[in-house]
């Protein structure tokens, strides 16, 4: 499963308004990032786990949200353990995983169109100070929509490397991924220029 792929449902989490979920994500993120005590971070982790249980999206979907961190977290944990000690290291890595999982849950239970509409409504006050809200919303929309595209590209490149027996070759993975991403960016740029949105 691709991280952040919407999964239809009727749970309380699914039915909650997109704006409320985004505001909750921002609030929990602020609390988690400011937290330094293991108790507070454990409470955040427990709350995220409870929300996943209420949403009923399944363990496979939950794992897909944090799976990209599997290579980063051990390294980060080791570095922080050596420099700051075990407790700060566990606090840092736990809140990172919890926040990524929570962001993933928002996207799992909210249609992309609803997320973008909520972001657009939240940005409206910026129009009073001269911000082009429509253009900013377009940038955020493209950013959100590009995530699954790049993720799918990464999966295809990984599968191709495995088929050639070069799954451990960093160059064989990185070069096609970068080239493919640049081609996607070029295609997107051409589409925007064709619509007069290149400035």
C-alpha angles and dihedrals in degrees: 000000000000114000113255095017110152116248115195117233146144101230124127088256092053092048095049113107115263091235092054091050092050091048090049091050090052092047095048090046091054092050094046095047091050093046119102100165121091090225094060093046091047088053090052091049090048092049092051091049090049091051090052089051092050091047091052095210094144136242094275092058091045092052091049090061095057099028093096088063094059093098097038101047098058091051092045091047092051094048094047091044091055095043105034106015136253100294098051089043093054092044092052097046094041094054091046092055092043094052094047089049092049093049088049091051091054090055093042092056101035129065114240091237090056092049092051092046090052091049090050091052091048092052096051095094089061089067088074090066095048101268115148095235094183093056092044090050089050091053092050090046092053091047092053093045093047094059096074090040093056091041091054090048090052090052092051092049091048092050090049091051091051092050089055093044092245101112090129095050106103093194093051088055102037100046098054090042093054093043091049092048091050091051090051089050091050091050091049091049091051090051092050093047090051088057094047094251099118096105 
